Amino acid sequence: MSDLPPRDPNESDPFEQIVEAETDLPQALDSARAGETPIPDLAVIEAGSRTLRTQGGPSQADVPTRPEDPEVDKALREVEAELATRWGETKLEPSVTRISALMDVLGEPQRSYPSIHITGTNGKTSTARMIEALLGSFELRTGRYTSPHVQSITERISLDGAPISAERFVETYQDIKAYMEMVDASQEYRLSFFEVLTGMAYAAFADAPVDVAVVEVGMGGSWDATNVIDGDVAVVTPIDLDHTDRLGSTPGEIAGEKAGIIKSDSTVILAQQPVDAAQVLLKKAVEVDATVAREGLEFGVVSRQVAVGGQLLTLRGLGGEYNEVYLPLHGAYQAHNAAVALAAVEAFFGVGSQRPEPLDIDTVRKAFASVSSPGRLEVVRRSPTIVLDAAHNPAGARATAEAVSEAFDFSRLIGVVGASGDKNVRGLLEAFEPIFAEVVVTQNSSHRALDADELAAIAVDVFGEERVQVEPRLPDALEAAITLAEEEGEYAGAGVLVTGSVITVGEARLLLGKG
């Protein structure tokens, strides 16, 4: 049976009642959109979060909720509305001209602390979180900048392992607003959404101040807005095909853009790479006289075994072996992310070059045991088990499918997939086809979302018509998937995997009470 309360057929759907009420309350939605016309999709998401909230556990601290103070919430929404008037993250003019101009008028805040810069196709955010946890465990004050966010824009900028408060986010925006406007007036194009957030992060880190910044690129590397820093350590997670219209059609071509974060005299930590990508990255390291450590040679995963809630690892770092390291995340790819993160922190501390001894093993164990990565094989509900994963390209989907098969003993797995229209959706679905008994296709509220009917047409080609169900509204898709999972009975071990987009995962997380 579903945990969702049974409905009286004579009563109207309470979810629909709340959606209708929200849509008919211009004042409520005016505060939500800072004066814009009410948006029904927003009402659907917010209403759904209430109707399903009792089914989820407590909200996790690393995914902030809306501010409780109405004035703070209003101020944050006003900032969000202003940011929304700028170019989005998929529209860009590939250069660092504007962000460099902003850094110049701000007094080069990004030069006031050392940094670890992370690029790659998949695994960047999880790796950044692991690096942050390790550095924090060694009593360094950290700033972390990652994207995109799962639920709240404030997640993108973290201090000391936690997203900055809504108040601080607003204050940081207001602090640099006049300088942003100066740059806007002097450039051919205004600063983009991502460029403004990058400037905010670098300013917030300098103001804190932090001992070290952990920075994830938005896209590519050489012309990414984050690339006005000179990372002491450059990390390259596995490269695969994504954003091919911007970065190139082969791993080698994509590596050419991502190699742009490798700076003179830095240390480069390379995850396992396709041969052509590795060649490009190593060539760049030689050109700028950077030191390289490669997964599988200088560091790597010695062994791993599935454990309750995660896995137990033995990692080989630059300074020796670290055994009995518990990581509360699932999947072989997370073990490899852990090896990369450990090597990056060792390199930052000079292990393997200035100092021969490894990092303190107990501190390393404590750090990894504390790691979380919301929306990455995250269990948000039981009976049936619902798992969220933000895989949005074929490589990520293959890694997720492998991890799900290893970590969960599902007798039957139902997929809920909502994808963006600019992704390789067929490749994504093909990666999940072997593990999904059935798939419910849907769409999220983003303007980038692929229409549910278009997604269904591709899904029918991949799965066959009898295994595909279409539910354009995400709440309905979740309900349908739960119903399908429960057809085998309460104790049969069926599950639901929600995937296809960070936005889909974030909205599902909200609907299921996680934030």
FENNOR-V26543 format. One record per residue. RES is the residue in three letters. PHI is phi in radians with two decimals (none if undefined). Layout:
((RES	PHI) (RES	PHI))
//
This chain:
((MET	none) (SER	-1.27) (ASP	-1.29) (LEU	-1.22) (PRO	-1.11) (PRO	-1.13) (ARG	-1.81) (ASP	-1.38) (PRO	-1.06) (ASN	-1.50) (GLU	-1.79) (SER	-1.28) (ASP	-1.11) (PRO	-1.06) (PHE	-1.07) (GLU	-1.12) (GLN	-1.04) (ILE	-1.20) (VAL	-1.05) (GLU	-1.09) (ALA	-1.10) (GLU	-1.10) (THR	-1.16) (ASP	-1.56) (LEU	-1.95) (PRO	-0.96) (GLN	-1.11) (ALA	-1.12) (LEU	-1.36) (ASP	-1.08) (SER	-1.18) (ALA	-1.24) (ARG	-2.08) (ALA	0.90) (GLY	1.71) (GLU	-1.33) (THR	-1.10) (PRO	-0.92) (ILE	-1.96) (PRO	-0.99) (ASP	-1.04) (LEU	-1.14) (ALA	-1.08) (VAL	-1.04) (ILE	-1.15) (GLU	-1.19) (ALA	-1.16) (GLY	-1.06) (SER	-1.13) (ARG	-1.42) (THR	-1.19) (LEU	-1.89) (ARG	-1.06) (THR	-1.17) (GLN	-1.49) (GLY	-1.84) (GLY	-1.50) (PRO	-1.19) (SER	-1.16) (GLN	-1.49) (ALA	-1.14) (ASP	-1.47) (VAL	-2.17) (PRO	-1.14) (THR	-1.60) (ARG	-1.11) (PRO	-1.04) (GLU	-1.30) (ASP	-1.26) (PRO	-1.02) (GLU	-1.20) (VAL	-1.16) (ASP	-1.08) (LYS	-1.09) (ALA	-1.11) (LEU	-1.14) (ARG	-1.12) (GLU	-1.15) (VAL	-1.14) (GLU	-1.03) (ALA	-1.14) (GLU	-1.15) (LEU	-1.10) (ALA	-1.19) (THR	-1.39) (ARG	-1.62) (TRP	-0.93) (GLY	-1.31) (GLU	-1.26) (THR	-1.72) (LYS	-2.03) (LEU	-2.66) (GLU	-1.99) (PRO	-1.18) (SER	-2.85) (VAL	-1.87) (THR	-1.05) (ARG	-1.22) (ILE	-1.16) (SER	-1.12) (ALA	-1.12) (LEU	-1.16) (MET	-1.08) (ASP	-1.12) (VAL	-1.29) (LEU	-1.50) (GLY	1.51) (GLU	0.94) (PRO	-1.08) (GLN	-1.21) (ARG	-1.58) (SER	-1.60) (TYR	-2.70) (PRO	-1.27) (SER	-2.55) (ILE	-2.04) (HIS	-1.90) (ILE	-2.16) (THR	-2.26) (GLY	2.31) (THR	-1.71) (ASN	-2.24) (GLY	1.57) (LYS	-1.12) (THR	-1.17) (SER	-1.08) (THR	-1.12) (ALA	-1.08) (ARG	-1.12) (MET	-1.17) (ILE	-1.04) (GLU	-1.02) (ALA	-1.11) (LEU	-1.14) (LEU	-1.08) (GLY	-1.11) (SER	-1.17) (PHE	-1.64) (GLU	1.14) (LEU	-1.73) (ARG	-1.44) (THR	-1.95) (GLY	-2.13) (ARG	-2.19) (TYR	-2.15) (THR	-2.34) (SER	-2.75) (PRO	-1.36) (HIS	-1.54) (VAL	-1.45) (GLN	-2.28) (SER	-2.09) (ILE	-1.06) (THR	-1.20) (GLU	-1.06) (ARG	-1.19) (ILE	-2.07) (SER	-2.09) (LEU	-2.19) (ASP	0.93) (GLY	1.47) (ALA	-2.37) (PRO	-1.00) (ILE	-1.14) (SER	-1.20) (ALA	-1.04) (GLU	-1.06) (ARG	-1.20) (PHE	-1.05) (VAL	-1.11) (GLU	-1.06) (THR	-1.11) (TYR	-1.05) (GLN	-1.11) (ASP	-1.07) (ILE	-1.81) (LYS	-1.03) (ALA	-1.09) (TYR	-1.23) (MET	-1.02) (GLU	-1.16) (MET	-1.07) (VAL	-1.18) (ASP	-0.94) (ALA	-1.23) (SER	-1.74) (GLN	-1.97) (GLU	-1.12) (TYR	-2.10) (ARG	-1.18) (LEU	-1.00) (SER	-1.46) (PHE	-0.90) (PHE	-1.21) (GLU	-1.12) (VAL	-1.12) (LEU	-1.10) (THR	-1.11) (GLY	-1.07) (MET	-1.08) (ALA	-1.08) (TYR	-1.12) (ALA	-1.20) (ALA	-1.12) (PHE	-1.15) (ALA	-1.19) (ASP	-1.25) (ALA	-0.96) (PRO	-1.51) (VAL	-1.71) (ASP	-1.48) (VAL	-2.77) (ALA	-1.85) (VAL	-1.96) (VAL	-2.15) (GLU	-1.72) (VAL	-1.16) (GLY	-1.46) (MET	-2.68) (GLY	1.25) (GLY	-3.13) (SER	-1.03) (TRP	-1.86) (ASP	-1.16) (ALA	-1.05) (THR	-1.21) (ASN	-1.44) (VAL	-1.64) (ILE	-1.72) (ASP	-1.97) (GLY	-1.10) (ASP	-1.10) (VAL	-2.22) (ALA	-1.90) (VAL	-1.96) (VAL	-2.13) (THR	-1.33) (PRO	-0.94) (ILE	-1.72) (ASP	-2.50) (LEU	-1.44) (ASP	-2.86) (HIS	0.90) (THR	-1.12) (ASP	-1.21) (ARG	-1.81) (LEU	-1.88) (GLY	2.28) (SER	-1.76) (THR	-2.30) (PRO	-0.98) (GLY	-1.13) (GLU	-1.12) (ILE	-1.12) (ALA	-1.07) (GLY	-1.05) (GLU	-1.29) (LYS	-1.21) (ALA	-1.13) (GLY	-1.10) (ILE	-1.47) (ILE	-1.40) (LYS	-1.96) (SER	-1.00) (ASP	1.15) (SER	-1.48) (THR	-1.91) (VAL	-1.85) (ILE	-1.84) (LEU	-1.83) (ALA	-1.21) (GLN	-1.02) (GLN	-2.29) (PRO	-1.00) (VAL	-0.99) (ASP	-1.18) (ALA	-1.19) (ALA	-1.07) (GLN	-1.08) (VAL	-1.13) (LEU	-1.16) (LEU	-1.18) (LYS	-1.08) (LYS	-1.11) (ALA	-1.06) (VAL	-1.15) (GLU	-1.05) (VAL	-1.81) (ASP	1.05) (ALA	-1.68) (THR	-1.56) (VAL	-2.06) (ALA	-2.17) (ARG	-1.98) (GLU	-1.13) (GLY	1.66) (LEU	-2.13) (GLU	-1.44) (PHE	-2.71) (GLY	2.88) (VAL	-1.63) (VAL	-1.40) (SER	-2.74) (ARG	-2.66) (GLN	-2.46) (VAL	-1.14) (ALA	-2.28) (VAL	-1.07) (GLY	1.37) (GLY	2.98) (GLN	-2.73) (LEU	-1.90) (LEU	-2.10) (THR	-2.06) (LEU	-1.97) (ARG	-1.77) (GLY	-1.74) (LEU	-1.25) (GLY	-1.98) (GLY	2.39) (GLU	-1.63) (TYR	-2.17) (ASN	-1.81) (GLU	0.90) (VAL	-1.72) (TYR	-1.56) (LEU	-2.10) (PRO	-1.42) (LEU	-2.31) (HIS	-1.67) (GLY	1.80) (ALA	-1.04) (TYR	-1.12) (GLN	-1.25) (ALA	-1.10) (HIS	-1.19) (ASN	-1.04) (ALA	-1.13) (ALA	-1.10) (VAL	-1.13) (ALA	-1.08) (LEU	-1.08) (ALA	-1.09) (ALA	-1.11) (VAL	-1.24) (GLU	-1.01) (ALA	-1.08) (PHE	-1.07) (PHE	-1.52) (GLY	1.45) (VAL	-1.18) (GLY	1.60) (SER	-2.24) (GLN	-1.35) (ARG	-2.32) (PRO	-1.48) (GLU	-1.39) (PRO	-1.28) (LEU	-1.23) (ASP	-1.04) (ILE	-1.12) (ASP	-1.15) (THR	-1.18) (VAL	-1.09) (ARG	-1.07) (LYS	-1.06) (ALA	-1.12) (PHE	-1.13) (ALA	-1.15) (SER	-1.64) (VAL	-1.26) (SER	-2.32) (SER	-2.57) (PRO	-0.95) (GLY	1.40) (ARG	-2.06) (LEU	0.81) (GLU	-1.66) (VAL	-1.45) (VAL	-2.00) (ARG	-2.87) (ARG	-2.10) (SER	0.96) (PRO	-1.42) (THR	-1.22) (ILE	-2.03) (VAL	-2.04) (LEU	-1.93) (ASP	-2.56) (ALA	-1.50) (ALA	-0.95) (HIS	-2.38) (ASN	-2.46) (PRO	-1.00) (ALA	-1.09) (GLY	-1.12) (ALA	-1.16) (ARG	-1.11) (ALA	-1.13) (THR	-1.16) (ALA	-1.04) (GLU	-1.12) (ALA	-1.17) (VAL	-1.08) (SER	-1.10) (GLU	-1.39) (ALA	-1.56) (PHE	-2.16) (ASP	-1.70) (PHE	-1.29) (SER	-1.35) (ARG	-2.77) (LEU	-2.09) (ILE	-1.81) (GLY	-1.69) (VAL	-2.07) (VAL	-2.16) (GLY	-2.30) (ALA	-2.13) (SER	-1.52) (GLY	-1.24) (ASP	-1.69) (LYS	-1.85) (ASN	-1.40) (VAL	-1.18) (ARG	-1.06) (GLY	-1.08) (LEU	-1.08) (LEU	-1.16) (GLU	-1.10) (ALA	-1.17) (PHE	-1.57) (GLU	-0.96) (PRO	-1.13) (ILE	-1.85) (PHE	-1.60) (ALA	-1.22) (GLU	-2.51) (VAL	-2.32) (VAL	-1.84) (VAL	-1.65) (THR	-2.60) (GLN	-2.58) (ASN	-1.58) (SER	-1.49) (SER	-1.24) (HIS	-1.15) (ARG	-1.49) (ALA	-1.11) (LEU	-1.27) (ASP	-0.97) (ALA	-1.02) (ASP	-1.21) (GLU	-1.16) (LEU	-1.11) (ALA	-1.10) (ALA	-1.06) (ILE	-1.21) (ALA	-1.10) (VAL	-1.10) (ASP	-1.11) (VAL	-1.48) (PHE	-1.77) (GLY	1.63) (GLU	-1.04) (GLU	-1.22) (ARG	-1.81) (VAL	-2.05) (GLN	-2.19) (VAL	-1.95) (GLU	-2.41) (PRO	-1.02) (ARG	-1.54) (LEU	-1.03) (PRO	-1.01) (ASP	-1.17) (ALA	-1.12) (LEU	-1.10) (GLU	-1.07) (ALA	-1.12) (ALA	-1.14) (ILE	-1.07) (THR	-1.06) (LEU	-1.11) (ALA	-1.17) (GLU	-1.52) (GLU	-1.09) (GLU	-1.48) (GLY	1.87) (GLU	-1.06) (TYR	-1.92) (ALA	-1.43) (GLY	1.53) (ALA	-1.40) (GLY	-2.51) (VAL	-2.25) (LEU	-2.04) (VAL	-1.74) (THR	-2.76) (GLY	1.91) (SER	-2.94) (VAL	-1.07) (ILE	-1.17) (THR	-1.02) (VAL	-1.10) (GLY	-1.08) (GLU	-1.22) (ALA	-1.13) (ARG	-1.06) (LEU	-1.17) (LEU	-1.06) (LEU	-1.63) (GLY	1.55) (LYS	-1.68) (GLY	2.29))
//
